[in-house]
Amino acid sequence: MIEEMAQIDVDSYTAKVLSQWEWSSGEDQACASSSSVCSSPDARSSSGGELKPKAKMSVKRRMKASEREKLRMRSLAEALHQLRDYLPPVYSRRGQPLTKIQTLKYTIQYIKELSNILDQQDQM
């Protein structure tokens, strides 16, 4: 009985300490809710290998992380749009914009074709 109470106190204290920490790695995003547990080896306790719950991210930190992700996705979309502009029209299908993976695959194919043309000119 005393051991159970001591374990409960340790668990609540651990949760309190974890909630006050500033998380700087990407692991906290994968394990952000307090009801989930993180599978990283660092989160395991030294006795018994039990998993400790992670603390919730603050609303402000979550909003900042969301904004960074939105900016990253906008940057990626812009880069893909510029890449599509360099591809000849023969690669686009019926005027529809290419998907991300199509854009990358066609770009690789186009670069290979251009390299082959250059290699043929060098051989002449």
Secondary structure, DSSP 8 states (H G I E B T S, - for coil): -HHHHHHHHHHHHHHHHHHHS---STHHHHT-STTSB--SGGGB-TTTT-B-B-----HHHHHHHHHHHHHHHHHHHHHHHHHHHHS-GGGSBTTB---HHHHHHHHHHHHHHHHHHHHHHHH-
